[in-house]
């Protein structure tokens, strides 16, 4: 389904056209009409399915139609990390290029000047506030922020926020908002604690389930079965030849991230670490250099596994086997975005074999085991049905339907969509870019305008967001 088949305003369609967004992903196709109708929604969709645009576009459409003459906060988006908050704001900047919509990003880690910028943005009445829970609580308690006019509340990656211990903070924030509002909850999984939260804050929601239990088929998955002491040698072997491609190495330990990044730098590779010990300005600098290609290899903890969209990552290496099978999907999902291909290699030591076996069961396939390099001998892959590692191997080997009614009295709706058709969040096709716009194509396109009646086209808003100041100063 195409975006121009939706009942979206021309200003939004023009922005999508300039960004070369044409076809919707399954989560967008099933959720955008529901949100436009004003229903509450539970969206079960993992990173990489296009969920950010799924709620951003209908939200912008409703804000455009309503206007914001009172200079109040109309929409609040709560997210687990500052990186995800920044990414969502970047998408707002692209989609709202022709709209007079303002955003403020609220997160910790900055100095007092950043606090003041965030406070000023919210008190002046930003249309959309994108916030992490802890920082938002601090502002509510100390800055006199008014959320009594919030009409739209969105919780993104709700399961992760609950895992991080933000349940009480979320409920506290919600207590400052009106009961009469539209609430959207997006989560990669729907465990009982998420459903309990949904019952508390949503009203008769539509449920859209884009279940992704399998990684993208475009990812070439493989594993080295090795000893822990061999992992560094394997990394050195993989980067022995120079490459212009981006790579992302995940480790479960901050200390390993630091040590590995230091070792690769000594090999004269363009590498940078990313972990929670870095202050906010340094983290932003590292991510910018990585996106721009100044850094080719990013060594990171799971801080960047979810919610961060980086283009052109050709290789993901799991230096350690992730603790949760779903984390494995999130990690390797950083490659093969949109129509691209990519590779994911996991290092599996003896103690990690049971965890990796559970991952193979979860994705319902056996991951190819690679030959170890010459003169390296590793353990055999014998996970014993996922209970413990095996013994020594031979040299050189590791072994739709919706039936809802109106807002007042509809029944609960559930929409299920195929996981295997889900594609990347942004960009969505080879020509779709979340940053940058088409040049000179708006005057030549052959698209029927969705709405007519003599309305003049708004000029792009040149003072669109307070986030730019907040990002620089926070």
N, C-alpha and C positions, 0 to 999 in steps of 0.2 A: 504494500500500500504506500502511496506517495503522500508527502506532507501537504501538497497543494490540494489533496482530496479532503483535508480536514477543514473544519469551520474556524480557521485562524484568520486574524486580521492581516491586512496587506503588509503592514510594517514588519510583522514577524516573518511572513513568507518571503519578503524581500531580503531580510537578513539571512534566512536559510538559503535562498538562491545564491546570494553573494558568497556564502561559505560552501557552496556545492553540496548541500544536504538535499537529497531527493527522496530516497527510499527509507522507510521507517524500519527499525528493528522490531522483533516480536513484542518486546515489553512496551515499546512506544505505541505500537498499533493497538494493543489491548488496554493500555492505561490512559492515554491522552483523552479519548472520547469520554471515559468515565469521569476523569477529573474536570473536563470542560462542563459536564452535566452537574457538577457540584457535589458529587458523592464523596464520602470518606472512603479510604482505600488502604488495603494491605497489599503491598507488592513484594513478592518473594522473588528476588532477582539478584544475581551475583554481579560483581564488578566485571565490566566488559560487555554488558548487555544493552547499554544505552539508557540506563535508568535516570541519569542526571537530566538529560534532555526530556525524558518522559514526564518529569514534573516541572521542569523549568519552563518549557514552552506554554503549557496551558496556564501556568501561574502568570506569566507575562501577558498572555492574552486577556485574562480576567482583570489584571491590574490596569491594562490599557483601556479597557471598556469602562472601568469604574472611575479611573482617575484618582488623584490623591490630593484634593484641595486643602485638606486640614493639616498636612505635613505631619502625619502620624505613621508609626510603623504598622504596615499592613500585613507583612508576611515574615515568618520566622522559620529559619531552617537550622536544625540542630544536628551537628555532625561530630564524630569522635575525635578527629585530629585537625590541626591547623593546616596541614598539607591538603587535605580534602576540602576544607573551607576555601582555601585559595583557588583550588581547581574549579570548584563550583562557581566562584565569582568570575573566573576567566570565561566560563561558558556563558554566564549572564552577559558579560561585556560583548561577546560575539552575537548572541541572539538578540540583544536589545539595542543594537547599533542605531536603529531608526526609531527608538522609543525613548521618551523622557522618563526613564526609570533609574532610580538611584539605589545603590547597595552599600552596605557597610559590613566589613568582615571583622569579627570579634574573636580574638584568641589571645592566649598568654604568651609569655616568653620575651616580650619586648620591654622597653623602658617606660618611664612615666609619660613621655611625650606620646607614645603609641596609645596609652590608656586614654589620654585626653582626646586624641583624634577619634577613637572609637566612641567615647562618651558624647562628643559633639555630634558625630554622625547620627547616632540614635536619637539624641534629644532634638535634633533638627527635623527628624521624621523621615529617615530613609524608608523607601518603599519595601526593601527586602533587607533583613539582617541575617547573616550567616554566621553562626556562633558555635564554639565548643562549650560544653556544659559548664565546666568550672569557671571560665572567664565570664560567662553570662551571669552566673550566680553572683559573682563578685560585683558586677555592674548593677544588678538589681538591688543589692544590699547597700551599695555605696554611691551610686550615680543618679539615683532618682529616675531610672528608665521606666517609661510607661508602655506596657504591652497590652493595655486594655482595649486597643483598637485592632488587635491582630485578628485578621479574618482567615488566614491560611497558616497552618502549622505543619511542618514537614520534619520527620525524623528519618535521617539517612543512615544506613548501616546500624540500625537499632540493636541488632544482636551484638555487634562489637562494643557498642556503648555500654550495654548491660554487662558484658564480660569485663569491661574496664572499671566497673563499679559505679557507674553514673546513674543508676536507677533512681535514687533519691533526688539527685540533682535535676533529672529530667522532670520528675513529678513536681518538684518545687517550681521550676520554670513555668511549667504548664499551668500551675495555680495562679499565675499572674495574667493569664490570657483569658478571654471570654469563653464561656461554655458554648456559645453559638459561634462556631467556626468550622471550616473544612480542615480535616486532619488527614494527612497522608503518612503512612509508615512503610518504609522500605527496609528489607532485611534479606540477607543472603540465606538465612535459615529461619524456620518457624518453630523453635522449641517451645515448651510450655510457658516459660517465663515471658517470651515475646507475645504469646497469645493472651496471657494474663494482662500484660501491659495494654494490648490492643483493646481488650474488654473495658479497661479503665478509661481510656482516652478517646476511643473512636465510637461513632454512632452508626450502627447497622452498616458496616463497611462492605464494599465490594472487595473480593479477594482475587488477585491476579497472581498466578504461580508460574513463573518461568524457571522451571527446575533445571539446574545445570549440574548434573552429577558426573559429567564427563568433560575432560578438557577439549579444547578446540582441536579438531582433527588435523589442522594445518601445523600443529606442533609436533616435531619429531622428538619423541620421548625416549630416553635411554638412561642407563645407570652403570656406574662402575662399582662393583663389589670389591671392597678394599679394606685395608686396615686404617685406623685413624691416622697413623703416622705417614701414610702414603698420600693423604689428601692434598697436602701442599705441593708435592711433586706432580700430582695430576694437574693441578691448576697451572703450574709452570709449563707443563707439557702442552696444555691446551692453548696457551698464549705464547708459545715458542716462536711462532711466525707472526709478523706484524699484520694487523688488520684494521680497517677503517670502520668496522661494524661496532655497534654498541653491545656491551655485555653487562649483565646484572648478576652478582653473586650474593646469595642469601646465606647468612649464618644465624644460628639461634643465640649466639653469645656476642655481647658488645666487645669483649676482650678479643675474641677471634677475629671480629671485623677489623679492629685496630691493627692487630698483628699481621693479618693477611694483606691489608691495604699497604702497610709499611713494607712488607716483603716485595709486593708487586711494584711499588715505587722504586725500590732498589734495582729492579729488573728494567727500569726506564720505561715503564708502561704509564699511560695516562689514566690514573686511577685516583679515586677519592672514596673515603669512608662516609657512611651515613648511619648515625645511631643517635640515641636519645641524649647522650652526653654533650652533643653539639648545641650551642645556643642558636636561637632562632635566626639571626642574620647569617650565620655560617651555614645553616641548613638551607636557607634560601639561595645562598651563593652556590653551594654544591649542586642543588637541583637545577639551577639556571645553567651552570656550566655543563652539566650532563645533557640537558635538553638541547643545548646549542652545539654539542659535539666537542667542546673543549676538553671534556672528560669522557673517555671511551669506556671505562670500566667502573661501575659503581658497586662497592662492597657494602652490603646493608643488612641490618636486622629486619624483622618483619614490619618495621615502621612504614615501609613503602610497598608492602605486598598488596594492600587493598586501597582502592580509592585514588590511586595516582595513575594518570594516563601519560605515558612517555612513548613517543614514536620511535620506530626504527630500532628496537632492541632485537638483535638477531639471536642472542644466546642468553639463557638463564641457567645458572649453575646453583644447585642446592648443595652447598658445602656440608650442611647437616640435613638429615631427613627431618622435615617438619613434624611437630607433635601431632597435628590434626590432619586427617586426609583432606579436609576442605581447605586448609592452609596451603596444601600442595597445589591445589587447583588455582588458588589466588596467586601464588608465587609464579607458576609457569605461565599463567595468563598474562603476564607482562610482555610476553613475546607473541608473535603471530597476531598482532592487532589488525582488525579490519580484514582486508583481503591478503595480507602479507603472510609469509611463512616464517618459521623460527624453530629453534631447537632448545630442548631442556634436558640437562644432564644432572643426575643426582648421584652423590657419593654416599655409598651405604657401607658402614662398617659393621662389625659382627653384632654389636649391641643394638644397632638400628634396623636389623633385618626384619624383626617382627613388626615394627612401625611401617616399614616400606611394604611389607606384605599386606597390611591392612589398607594401605593406599591402593595397591593393585586390586584388591577386592572391591574397594569403593568405586574405582573408575572402571571396573569390570574388564580389565585387560592386563595381560602380563607385559611389563615394560622390558624392552630389549636390554640385555646385559652386554656391555661392551667388553672387547678384549683389552686387558691391561697392556700398557706399553712394554717394550722389551725389557727383560731383566727385572720385571716386577711380578711377584707372586702374591695372590690375594686369597682370602677365604672362599670356600664354596658358598653358594647361595642356598641355604637350607633353613628357611624360617620356621620349619616344623609347624605349619598351620598358624603362623603368626605368634608362636609362644617364645621361641628363643633362636639365636643364631646357630649356624652350622659349623662344620669343621673346615679343614684346609683343602683347598682346591689344587688343581694342577697348575703348573707354571704358565703365566701369561693369560690366565682366564679368571673371570668371576663367573662362576657358573651363570470450543467456544459456544461456549454457548452462554449468553447472558439473558436473564429473564427478569431483571429488576424493574421496579416501578419507580415512581417519583420519590423525591427526598422524604416526603412525609410518611410513606408506609410501604416501602418496597421490601421484598424478601431478600435474604442474604444471597449474594451472587458470587460465583467462583468461576474464574476464567483460567484455563490451563493452556499453556503453549509449549511447543516443542523446544527442548533445550538445544538441539543440534543446529537450529537455524539462527540462534542468537549470534550476533556479531559485535564488534568492538564499540565501546561507548563513544569515542571521538578520537580520530575520524571514523566515519562509517563506511566509506568506500575509498578506492584509490585516490579520488579527487576531493574527498571531504577533509577539511582542515578546521580544527577548533580555533586556530589563530590565523588571521589573514583573511582577506575577502577578495572576491573576483574583481578584476579590473575591466571596466567597460562593457560588462555583459548584461547589465540590467536594462540598457536601452534596446538590446537586440533580442531579448528572450521572447519566445512566443508562448506566453502563459495567460490564460484567462484570469482576470482579477477576480478575487473572491467577493469583494464588496465594491459597490459603486455608489452613485448618488451624489457625486460632485465633491466628495471630501478631499481637501487638499492634503498632500502627502507631507507628513512632518519631517523637518530637517533632523539630522542626527543630533543627539544631545551632546554638547561639548563638555558639559560638567556632569558626567553620567554617574560617577561613583566616588564615594569617599574612601574606597578601598585602596586606591593608588597611593594616597597619602599614608594610610595606615600601614601598608606593606613596606613603604620606604622608611617609615619612622618607628615602626614597632620592633 
